[in-house]
Amino acid sequence: MPKATVSLVKDMQFLGETGSGHVIVMDANEQFGGHDTGSRPMELLLVGFGGCTGMDVISILRKKRQKVNGLSITVDGTKADGHPGRYTKIHLKYTVTGKEVKPDAVERSISLSLEKYCSVGATLGASAEITHEFEIVEAD
């Protein structure tokens, strides 16, 4: 069962420790009593989504024997006005770098991730509209 522990350090800075033993620093900016020493929790949702789908997509592309040597994902979130300011829209832009990578393989890999495998996307997709696009950059 996934687990995390979050502990106050000082002011608005918290340390989050994952069940696998990794530590994440979170903080607010000065306007909200913090010192901007770490990521905001809502930013980490987007990072987690990008990591989840990225791991799926690269794994699937490798199984499809695509010659991929790079993958980056830009994850843009639009939040609702007011509190709690949940994400209402999330857009992912995948940039795949490789040699002779087939567009249909990339699209299928992304679709499988977003529709079947990525648990973070499934969680966020319950309350936010998720869209995506991709580009393929031919490697030298």
C-alpha positions in Angstrom: 0.0 0.0 0.0 1.5 3.4 -1.0 2.4 5.6 2.0 3.8 9.0 2.6 4.7 10.9 5.8 4.7 14.7 5.8 6.4 16.7 8.6 6.6 20.4 9.4 10.2 21.7 9.4 9.6 25.4 10.1 7.3 28.2 9.0 5.6 26.7 6.0 8.3 24.2 5.0 7.4 20.5 5.1 9.4 17.4 4.3 7.5 14.6 2.6 9.0 11.1 2.8 7.7 8.5 0.4 7.2 4.8 1.3 10.3 4.1 -0.8 12.4 6.4 1.4 12.8 9.4 -0.8 12.4 12.9 0.5 10.7 15.9 -1.1 10.9 19.5 0.2 7.7 21.6 0.0 7.3 25.2 0.9 5.1 28.2 0.2 6.4 31.5 -1.1 6.9 34.6 1.1 3.3 35.8 0.5 2.0 32.7 2.3 4.5 32.6 5.1 7.1 30.4 3.5 10.6 31.0 2.1 10.3 29.3 -1.4 12.7 26.5 -0.5 10.7 23.8 -2.1 8.0 22.8 -4.6 4.3 23.5 -4.0 2.1 20.5 -3.4 -0.1 21.3 -6.5 3.1 21.4 -8.7 4.0 17.9 -7.4 0.7 16.6 -8.6 1.7 17.6 -12.2 5.2 16.2 -11.7 3.8 12.9 -10.5 1.4 12.8 -13.5 4.3 13.5 -15.9 6.5 10.8 -14.3 3.7 8.2 -14.2 2.7 8.6 -17.9 6.4 9.1 -18.9 7.3 5.7 -17.4 4.4 4.1 -19.2 5.1 5.6 -22.6 8.8 4.9 -22.6 8.2 1.3 -21.5 5.6 0.8 -24.2 7.8 2.4 -26.9 10.7 0.2 -26.0 8.5 -2.9 -26.2 7.4 -1.7 -29.6 11.2 -1.6 -30.5 11.1 2.1 -31.3 14.5 3.7 -31.3 13.8 6.3 -28.6 16.6 8.0 -26.8 14.7 10.9 -25.2 11.3 11.8 -23.8 10.2 15.0 -22.1 6.7 15.9 -21.0 5.4 19.4 -20.3 2.4 19.3 -18.0 0.3 22.4 -17.8 -2.5 22.7 -15.3 -5.4 25.1 -15.2 -6.9 25.6 -11.7 -10.4 26.7 -10.8 -10.8 30.1 -9.2 -11.2 30.3 -5.5 -10.7 27.5 -3.0 -9.8 24.7 -3.1 -8.4 25.6 -6.6 -8.4 22.1 -8.0 -7.2 21.4 -11.5 -10.0 21.6 -14.1 -7.8 21.1 -17.1 -4.4 19.4 -17.6 -2.6 19.4 -20.9 0.4 17.2 -21.6 2.9 17.8 -24.4 5.2 14.8 -25.1 8.4 15.4 -27.0 9.9 12.1 -28.2 13.4 12.1 -29.5 14.7 9.1 -31.5 15.5 7.6 -34.9 12.6 6.8 -37.3 10.1 6.8 -34.4 6.6 6.0 -35.8 3.9 8.5 -34.9 1.2 5.8 -34.6 3.4 4.0 -32.0 3.8 7.2 -30.0 0.0 7.9 -30.1 -0.8 4.3 -29.1 1.7 4.4 -26.3 0.2 7.7 -24.9 -3.4 6.4 -25.3 -2.6 3.2 -23.4 -0.9 5.2 -20.6 -3.8 7.7 -20.3 -6.6 5.2 -20.7 -5.3 2.1 -19.0 -2.1 2.3 -17.0 -1.3 5.7 -15.4 -3.0 5.7 -12.0 -2.1 9.3 -11.4 -3.8 10.3 -14.6 -6.9 8.2 -13.7 -7.0 10.0 -10.4 -6.7 13.5 -11.8 -8.9 12.7 -14.7 -11.8 12.1 -12.4 -12.1 15.8 -11.9 -10.0 17.5 -14.7 -10.2 17.4 -18.4 -7.0 15.8 -19.7 -5.7 16.6 -23.2 -2.4 15.8 -24.9 -0.3 16.3 -28.0 3.1 15.0 -29.1 6.0 15.8 -31.4 8.8 13.6 -32.6 12.3 15.0 -32.9 14.6 13.1 -35.2 17.9 12.4 -33.5 21.2 12.8 -35.4 
